[in-house]
Amino acid sequence: MRTDLKDINGKKNYASISDPVGSLFKVNDHADQKYGCTDSWTYREDPVDGINIYFNAMIRHIKAHLEGEMEDPESGLDHIDHALWNVLAVAEFYKRML
């Protein structure tokens, strides 16, 4: 009997979650359209500046969600998806500081 099989008993089946990665791409596409260029968020030279900007944006989206506003009125996308995208941007800027 094989003993190297991954034990999945009692673990969440994430395949049943709606497309979270696709939602992040939609947020990114919205930003590309809004700011008129691809990957505009990457153009910040100072990582600390990027961390501050995207951390604050993340907090604003979480706050709006907690106050009952599910969708961002400007993009029509979920505030939670915007917040997740901002977490990834913050993480990227932290990595640039290393």
Secondary structure, DSSP 4 states (H G I P E B T S, - for coil): ----S---TT---GGGS--HHHHHHHHHHHHHHHHTSTTGGGG-S-HHHHHHHHHHHHHHHHHHHHTT--B-TTT-SBHHHHHHHHHHHHHHHHHHH-
